[in-house]
Amino acid sequence: MNKSYKSFTALAILAATAGVAQAQSAVTVYGNIDLGVFKKTGSTLSEGRRDNNRLGFKGVEDLGDGLKALFQLEIRYDPDVGTIEGTSRPLFQGQSRVGLQGGFGTVRIGRGLTALQDSNVAFEPFRGTPSTAGFITDLMVAGYTSQPLDPAGSSANRFSNAVFYNSPEIAGLQLNVTVATREANGNPVLIGRGTQAAPQYAANAALTSNPYSVSATYRAGIFAAMLAAERNAAESKLWSVAGSVQARPDLKLVASYQSQDQEHTVAVNPVTKAWVVGANLDIGPGTLLAGYGRKTPDGAVPTKQIGLGYEYGLSKRTFLYADASNRKAATSVNFYGVGIHHKF
């Protein structure tokens, strides 16, 4: 590709982007960059991320009479190598949704966090960041994944080809619902209760039921609570209950309990239970994050995890962090990490 063609392509993209921005009443470009150095038992020192790195575009158009059109596109990337996150993830891995908002609430279609996965981050000691010291990717969901029949490498907490609904908040109560279609999403083989020759779910299998996720959240003063349930494409089921209290202006306490049932694809010992407790305590210009949890699969060695972190604020948009954890199951693994997080 010659330089003139590259320049023409860049100008065309810029012009198209400018046209979109003018057509909307409000378009926002946002994101964050998070990068640090990390060390885990049995591995060498490496660069990586504590939080997901995002580049997003969202827009709102006022349609009148209290009705708004909205969209949101979110790319995830790895800043240490400058590429899209992972090797097989979609371009808009974070989300790609369009919808309407009004007195009825918000309805969107596309790809995004499920109702359960979006609600439980408020009750996780590390605020839902996928830090290795945190709990959101494993113990907070009892080892469950929302996308077992998506391509290898897909995130574990989203639905594609889905409809999302968030009700208005009434007296502190809100209902959130996500329902996905039965479309095949390019999954690898899942043997499940089948055999290698006749797996329960063949490659790129069409679904036999609609995945769904629902959560009810409640906020009243210093208290908050969540009750949620979900069933994924492989018909594994998860339910969770969680709560938090702002015990003091500088101290938030959180707790959750969750149970996963994989009976549809696992013949023996299909249930996994987990619980997590934690706290966020403001200390000086930063915040201490602390948590402890336990995951207990039927017939298997339980997992015990303790995680500690500290975020040192440099500004409203930038902080330094240090994390450490110990995770013990069949073996004991220590983790340490330090880095910087910046929002834009």
N, C-alpha and C positions, 0 to 999 in steps of 0.2 A: 504494500500500500504506500503510494508516494505522499510527500508532505502536503501537497495542495489538496489531495483528496481527504487527508486527515483533518486539515484545517476546515474544509467545507463541511465535513461531518460534525465537527465540534461546534461550528457556528449554527448549523441546523438544529442540533440538540439544544443549544442555548436559546435560540429563537422560540423553539417549541415550548421550552420550560417557561420562558417569560410570558408566552401567550396563556399558558395554564394559570400562572400566578395572577394575571390581570383578570381572568375570567372568574376567579374565586373572590369572595368577600374577605377571606382570610386564609393564607397559606403559611405554614410554619415549617422551617427546616430545623431539626433538633437531633440530638444524639449524645453520645458519651464515648470517651476513650479511657480504657482501664488497662494498665500494663504493670507487671511486676516480675519479681524473681521468686521461685518456689523450690522447695526441697521436700521430698517424700522418702520415707524409709525404702531402701532398695533401688532408688533412682538417683540420677545426677541432678545437679542444680540446673534449672531451666527457666526460660522466660515464658510467661503465660498471662492469664487474666483471672481476676477474682470475680468480676461481674461480666455479663454479656456486653460486648461492644456493639453499639447501635448507630445507624444513620437512618433517620426517619423523615417522612414528609406527611403532614396532615393538613387538611383543609376543611373549612366550614363555610357553607353558603346559606344565607338567610332567605328562605322561600316565602316568608310572610305568614301571618296568622299563627305565629309560634312554631312553625315547622322549619327544620333545618336539614340540609343535605350535608353529609360528611364523608370523608375518606381518610384512610391512614395506610401508608406503606412503610415497612421497616426492614432494612437490610441489617444482617449481622455479619461482622467481619473480624479477622484476627490481625491486630495492628503489628504484632511482632514479625509477621511475614508479609503483611499488606494484601492478604487475599480474603475472599469470601469465607466465612466461618465453615470449617469442616471441608470434607472432600466431595460429599454428595448431597449437600443441603440445598434447598431452593434459594433463588436470589432473594426473595422476600421471606426469609426464614422467620423473622420476628412476627410479622403479620401483614396481611393484605386484605383490607375490608372496605366496603362502601355501604352506606346506609342512611337512615332517616332518624331524626330525633324530634320529639314533640311532647305534648302532655301525656301521651301514652307510654313514654319511656324512650328507649333507644333500640332500634332493630338494625343489625348489620349482617352482611353475608360475605363469605370468603374464608380466610384462614386466620386463626388467632388462639390465644389461651382459652382453655375451656372454663366454664363457670367455676368449677371447683378449684382448678389450678390458679385462676386469677384471684379468687377470694382468699386462699389460704396463706398468701405471702404476708398478709398483715399480722399473722400469728406465728411467724417464724423468727427465731432470735437474730438471724443475720438478714432480716428484712427481705427475704426472698432472693437474695443474690446467690448464685450457684457456687459460692466459695467452697473449696474442699473442706474447710472447717465448719461449714454450715450444714443444714439438714434438709433443705427444700427438695433436693433431687432424689432422696432415698427415704429417710425415716419419716419425713412429713407426709409421704404417700405410701408408706409401708412397702416400698420396692415396686410400686405400680408404675406403668407407663400408659399414657393416653394414646400412643401411636404404635401399637405392636404390629400393625399391618401396613405401615408406610415404609418407604425405602430405608435401608440400613443407614444409620447416621442421622435420621430425622430426630428432632427434639422430642422429649418424652412428655410434654405438657400442653400440646396443642391439638386441635382438630383442623383438618383441611375440609373443603367442600361442606361448609357448615353454615347454619343460621344462628345468630347470637341475639339474645334479648336481655335487656336490663330494665327492670321496672323503675318508676319513680320511687324515691325514698319517702316513705310515709311513716311518720312518728318513729323514725330511726330504723325502720324495717325495709329491706330491699330484696327482691327476688331476681335471680339470674339464671338463665336457661340457655344451654347450647345443644343443638341437635344436628348431627351430620348425616349426609346421604350414605347410600350403600355402595357408592362408586369404588372400584378397584383403584388403589393408589400406588401400585408398583412394588408391593412388598416382596421380600424373599420368602422362601419356603418356611412355613411354621409347622413342625411335625405334630406338636400337641399330643392328642390321644391317638393319632394315626401312626403310620410307620414311614420309614425312609422311602419306600416304594409308593405308599399311598398316604401322604401327609394330610393332616386335618385341614390345613389351608395351603393350597398350591401357590406357586408364585403368581403375583398379580391377581390374587383371588378377589372375586366379588363377595360382598358381605351378605350375611343371612339376616342381619338385623341392623337397625340404625343406632350408632353410638350416641349416647346422650350424657349430659352433665347438668346438674342443678345445684344451686346453693342459695341459702337464705342467710343474710347478714343483718346484724342488729347493732345499733350504736345508741348509747344513752349516757351522756356525761362522761365519766371516766371509764365506763365499761363498754366492751364490744364482744360479740360472739358470732359464731358461724356454725351452721349445720349444712353438710353437703354430701352428695352422692353422685357416682359416675359409673357408666359401663362403656368399655372401649370396644373396638372392632372385633376383638377376639372374645368378647363377652366376659372378660374379667370385670369384677365389680369392686368398687371402693366406696367406703363411706367414712366421713370424718366429722368430728366435733371439736371446736376450738374456742378459746376465750382469751381476753386480755383485760388488764386493768392498769390505768395510769395511777399507780399507788402514790406517787409524789410527782411534782412537776418535772423532776429530773430522773424518774424511775418508772419504767414500763415493764410489767410482768406478762408473760405469755405461756400458754399451755395448749396442747392438742393431743387427741387420741384418734387413731385411724386403723381400719381393718380392710384387708384385701382378700377377695375370694376368687381363686383361679380354677374353680371346679370344672368349668367348661373345657379347659385344655390340660389340666393337671389331674391325674387320676388319684394320686396319693398325697396326703398332707397339703391341700390346696390353700389353706388360710395363713396369712401373715398379719400379725398385729404389731403396732408400734405406738410409742408415745414420746413426746418431746416437751421439755420445760425450759424456759429461758428468761433472760432479762436484758434490757438496754438501760444503762446508767450513764448519765452525762457526767463527765469528769473533766474539769478545766475546759479547754477549747474543743474537746472531742467527746466521743461516746464509746463506752465499753460494751461489747456484745458478748454474751455468755449463754451457753446452752448445754444441756445434757439430755440424751435420749437413748432408747432401747428399741430394737426391732427383733421380733420373735417369730420366725417362720416355724410352722408345724414340722416337727421331726428334724429340725436342723439347729446348728449352733446359733445362739442369739448374737446380735451385734450390739455393742455398747459404744457410745461415742460421746466425747466431751469436746466442745469447741470454744475458743476464746478469740476475741478480736478487739482491736482498738482503731478508731477512726479519728485522726487529728485534723481538724478543719483549718485550712489555709484561707478559705474564702467561702462564700455561699455555694460556689460551683466546684471547688477543688478540695480534696482531702488526701492525706497520706494514710495508709493502713498497714497494720501488722496482724496476721492471723496465725493461730497454732491450734492443733487438734491431735487427739489420740483416738483411733478407731480400733476396736478389738473384737474379733470374731474368732476364726480358727487361728489367726495370727494377729499380732499387734502392729499397727502402722502409725507412725508419727508424721505430722505435716507441719511445715513452717513456710510462711510467705510474707513478703513486704512489697508494697507498690504504691502507685498513685492513680487516683480516679478524678477525671475532669468531665463536667457536663458542658454542653454547648447548645 
